[in-house]
Amino acid sequence: MGAGMGFAALALVLFQGALGGMRVLLDERTLAMLHGMMGPLFFGLTVALAVITSRTWLSGTNSESDSATRSGRRFQILATVTAVLAYLQIVLGAVLRHVPIDSQPGTFELAVKFHLFLAGVLTLHIVLLAGLVLFRARNPRPLARLAAMLGSLIVVQLLLGVATWMEKYSIPEWASGWVSHSGMVIRAGSWMQTNIITAHVATGSAIFGTTVALMLYSHRLLTGSAAVRQLGNSRLGVAL
C-alpha cells in the first residue's frame, strides 16, 4: 500500500506542476482554481503516506477484538466525514478566490454563503472530535495529540478567516455598528493582505492534513481497545 501511495504522490505532484505551469502561461482562472484544489490534496496524500509508514501505525495491534465496537465505528465515521468536509471547504475556498469577473452578480454571494455555512459545520465536527478524544478518551496517545492540534488550528483558522475578509473586502455590513470603517484602507496585493490570505489557505491545508491523520489512526487503533470502551461509556460517544 505504501508503494502505491508513493507512486500516486509522485503522479499528483507532477500533475500539480503541470497545472502551475499552464496557469502561468495561460493566465486562466479555472486552472488557478484547480491548482488551489490539487495542492492540498497532494499534501493530504503525503500525510497519509507518513501515517501508514510511522512506528505507531506499524506497531498498532488489535489485542482484544478484530471488529470495532459500535462507538468506535461511530468515531471513525465522524473522523472520516470531518476529513471530507475539510477538503470540501478547501474546494469552496478555491472557488471563492477565483470567481470569474464576468459571472452572474449572485455567484459570489452564493459562494460566500456556502463557504461560511460549511465553516460552521466543519467547526462543529472538529469540536465534537476534539472533545471526544481529549475529555473522554485520551488514549491512544496519537489521537490526543492530533485532536489538540486540530482544536488549536480551527481557532486560528476562524480568526484568519475574519482577518482575510477585512483585509480583502473591508468590515462586513452587519459588523459596522461595532467596528468603525475609518482608517480602514484596502490595498490589493499589499504585504498584509497577501500574507493573511496565504496563512488562511495554509491553515486550511493543515486542518485537512490533521483530519486525514486522525481518520487513519482512528481506523487503525480504535478496534476493541480500552480507548474504545471508554468512548462507548461516555455521553458524547453515545450521542455520536
C-alpha positions as CSV (number, residue, x, y, z in Angstrom):
1,M,0.0,0.0,0.0
2,G,2.8,2.4,0.9
3,A,4.5,1.9,-2.6
4,G,1.2,2.5,-4.4
5,M,0.6,5.7,-2.4
6,G,4.2,6.8,-3.1
7,F,3.7,6.5,-6.9
8,A,0.3,8.2,-6.5
9,A,2.0,11.1,-4.7
10,L,4.6,11.3,-7.5
11,A,2.0,11.4,-10.2
12,L,0.0,14.0,-8.3
13,V,2.9,16.4,-7.8
14,L,3.8,16.1,-11.5
15,F,0.2,16.9,-12.4
16,Q,0.3,19.8,-9.9
17,G,3.5,21.2,-11.5
18,A,1.9,20.9,-15.0
19,L,-1.2,22.8,-13.7
20,G,1.1,25.5,-12.2
21,G,3.0,26.0,-15.5
22,M,-0.2,26.1,-17.5
23,R,-1.7,28.6,-15.1
24,V,1.3,31.0,-15.5
25,L,1.4,30.6,-19.3
26,L,-2.4,30.9,-20.0
27,D,-3.4,33.1,-17.0
28,E,-6.6,31.1,-16.7
29,R,-8.8,31.4,-13.6
30,T,-10.1,27.8,-13.9
31,L,-6.6,26.4,-13.9
32,A,-5.8,28.6,-10.9
33,M,-8.8,27.2,-9.1
34,L,-7.8,23.6,-10.0
35,H,-4.3,24.3,-8.8
36,G,-5.6,25.5,-5.5
37,M,-7.6,22.3,-5.1
38,M,-4.9,19.9,-6.1
39,G,-2.2,21.2,-3.8
40,P,-4.0,20.4,-0.5
41,L,-5.0,17.0,-2.0
42,F,-1.3,16.2,-2.6
43,F,-0.5,17.4,1.0
44,G,-3.2,15.1,2.4
45,L,-1.8,12.2,0.4
46,T,1.7,12.8,1.8
47,V,0.3,13.0,5.3
48,A,-1.4,9.6,4.8
49,L,1.8,8.2,3.5
50,A,3.7,9.4,6.6
51,V,1.0,7.9,8.9
52,I,1.0,4.4,7.3
53,T,4.8,4.2,7.5
54,S,5.0,5.5,11.1
55,R,6.1,3.4,14.0
56,T,2.7,3.9,15.7
57,W,0.9,2.5,12.6
58,L,3.2,-0.5,12.1
59,S,3.1,-1.4,15.8
60,G,-0.7,-1.0,16.1
61,T,-2.4,-4.2,17.2
62,N,-5.9,-5.3,17.9
63,S,-5.3,-7.3,21.1
64,E,-8.9,-7.7,22.2
65,S,-11.1,-7.9,19.2
66,D,-10.9,-7.9,15.4
67,S,-14.0,-5.9,14.9
68,A,-14.6,-2.3,16.0
69,T,-17.2,-1.6,18.6
70,R,-20.3,0.5,17.7
71,S,-18.9,3.6,19.4
72,G,-15.5,3.1,17.8
73,R,-17.1,2.8,14.4
74,R,-19.1,6.0,15.0
75,F,-16.0,7.8,15.9
76,Q,-14.3,6.5,12.7
77,I,-17.2,7.7,10.6
78,L,-17.2,11.1,12.3
79,A,-13.4,11.4,11.7
80,T,-13.9,10.4,8.0
81,V,-16.7,12.8,7.4
82,T,-14.7,15.6,9.0
83,A,-11.8,15.0,6.7
84,V,-14.1,15.1,3.7
85,L,-15.7,18.3,4.9
86,A,-12.2,19.9,5.4
87,Y,-11.4,19.2,1.8
88,L,-14.7,20.4,0.5
89,Q,-14.1,23.7,2.4
90,I,-10.8,24.0,0.6
91,V,-12.6,23.5,-2.7
92,L,-15.1,26.2,-1.8
93,G,-12.3,28.5,-0.8
94,A,-10.6,28.0,-4.2
95,V,-13.9,28.7,-6.0
96,L,-14.4,31.8,-3.9
97,R,-11.0,33.2,-4.6
98,H,-11.4,32.6,-8.4
99,V,-14.9,33.6,-9.1
100,P,-14.9,34.9,-12.8
101,I,-15.2,38.7,-13.2
102,D,-18.0,38.2,-15.8
103,S,-20.0,35.8,-13.6
104,Q,-23.6,36.5,-12.5
105,P,-24.0,39.0,-9.6
106,G,-25.3,36.4,-7.2
107,T,-22.5,33.9,-7.9
108,F,-20.0,35.4,-5.4
109,E,-22.6,35.9,-2.7
110,L,-23.7,32.2,-3.1
111,A,-20.1,31.1,-2.9
112,V,-19.6,33.1,0.3
113,K,-22.7,31.7,1.9
114,F,-21.7,28.1,1.2
115,H,-18.2,28.8,2.5
116,L,-19.5,30.3,5.7
117,F,-22.1,27.5,6.2
118,L,-19.5,24.8,5.7
119,A,-17.1,26.6,8.0
120,G,-19.8,26.3,10.7
121,V,-20.4,22.6,10.0
122,L,-16.7,21.8,9.9
123,T,-16.1,23.7,13.2
124,L,-18.9,21.7,14.9
125,H,-17.4,18.4,13.7
126,I,-13.9,19.4,14.9
127,V,-15.3,20.4,18.3
128,L,-17.0,17.0,18.6
129,L,-13.9,15.1,17.6
130,A,-11.5,17.1,19.8
131,G,-13.9,17.0,22.8
132,L,-14.5,13.3,22.5
133,V,-10.8,12.4,22.4
134,L,-9.4,15.0,24.8
135,F,-12.1,14.8,27.5
136,R,-13.4,11.2,27.2
137,A,-10.7,9.0,25.8
138,R,-7.1,10.3,26.0
139,N,-5.7,7.1,24.6
140,P,-4.3,6.0,22.2
141,R,-1.9,8.9,22.5
142,P,-1.6,9.9,18.8
143,L,-5.3,10.7,18.8
144,A,-5.0,13.0,21.7
145,R,-2.1,14.9,20.1
146,L,-3.9,15.3,16.8
147,A,-7.2,16.3,18.5
148,A,-5.4,19.1,20.5
149,M,-3.6,20.2,17.3
150,L,-6.9,20.2,15.4
151,G,-8.7,22.3,18.1
152,S,-5.9,24.9,18.0
153,L,-5.9,25.1,14.2
154,I,-9.6,25.7,13.9
155,V,-9.4,28.6,16.3
156,V,-6.5,30.1,14.3
157,Q,-8.4,29.5,11.1
158,L,-11.5,31.2,12.2
159,L,-9.5,34.3,13.2
160,L,-7.7,34.3,9.9
161,G,-11.0,34.0,8.1
162,V,-12.2,37.2,9.7
163,A,-8.9,38.9,9.0
164,T,-9.0,37.8,5.4
165,W,-12.4,39.2,4.8
166,M,-11.5,42.5,6.5
167,E,-8.2,42.8,4.5
168,K,-9.9,42.0,1.2
169,Y,-13.4,43.3,1.4
170,S,-13.4,45.6,4.5
171,I,-15.7,45.4,7.5
172,P,-18.9,43.3,7.0
173,E,-22.0,45.4,6.8
174,W,-23.5,43.6,9.8
175,A,-20.5,44.5,12.0
176,S,-20.3,48.2,11.0
177,G,-22.2,49.1,14.2
178,W,-19.4,47.7,16.4
179,V,-16.3,48.4,14.2
180,S,-15.6,51.7,12.5
181,H,-14.6,51.9,8.9
182,S,-12.5,55.0,9.5
183,G,-8.8,54.3,8.8
184,M,-9.7,51.0,7.0
185,V,-7.9,51.1,3.6
186,I,-8.0,48.1,1.3
187,R,-4.8,47.8,-0.7
188,A,-5.0,45.0,-3.2
189,G,-1.8,42.9,-3.2
190,S,-0.4,44.6,-0.2
191,W,2.0,42.7,2.2
192,M,-0.6,42.4,4.9
193,Q,-3.4,41.2,2.6
194,T,-1.1,38.7,0.8
195,N,0.3,37.2,3.9
196,I,-3.1,36.9,5.8
197,I,-4.7,35.2,2.8
198,T,-1.8,32.9,2.4
199,A,-1.9,32.0,6.1
200,H,-5.6,31.3,5.8
201,V,-5.1,28.9,2.9
202,A,-2.1,27.2,4.5
203,T,-4.0,26.7,7.8
204,G,-6.9,25.1,5.8
205,S,-4.4,22.6,4.3
206,A,-3.0,21.9,7.8
207,I,-6.5,21.2,9.1
208,F,-7.2,18.9,6.2
209,G,-3.9,17.0,6.8
210,T,-4.6,16.7,10.5
211,T,-8.1,15.3,9.9
212,V,-6.6,12.8,7.5
213,A,-4.1,11.6,10.1
214,L,-6.8,11.5,12.8
215,M,-9.1,9.5,10.5
216,L,-6.4,6.9,9.6
217,Y,-5.2,6.5,13.1
218,S,-8.8,6.0,14.4
219,H,-9.3,3.2,11.8
220,R,-6.0,1.6,12.9
221,L,-6.2,1.9,16.6
222,L,-9.9,2.1,17.7
223,T,-10.8,-1.6,17.3
224,G,-11.8,-3.1,20.6
225,S,-9.2,-1.3,22.7
226,A,-9.7,0.2,26.2
227,A,-10.0,3.6,24.5
228,V,-13.0,2.4,22.5
229,R,-14.7,1.1,25.6
230,Q,-14.1,4.5,27.2
231,L,-15.6,6.2,24.2
232,G,-18.6,3.9,24.4
233,N,-19.2,4.7,28.1
234,S,-19.1,8.5,27.5
235,R,-22.2,10.5,26.9
236,L,-20.6,12.1,23.8
237,G,-19.8,8.7,22.4
238,V,-23.4,7.6,22.8
239,A,-24.6,10.8,21.1
240,L,-22.4,10.1,18.1
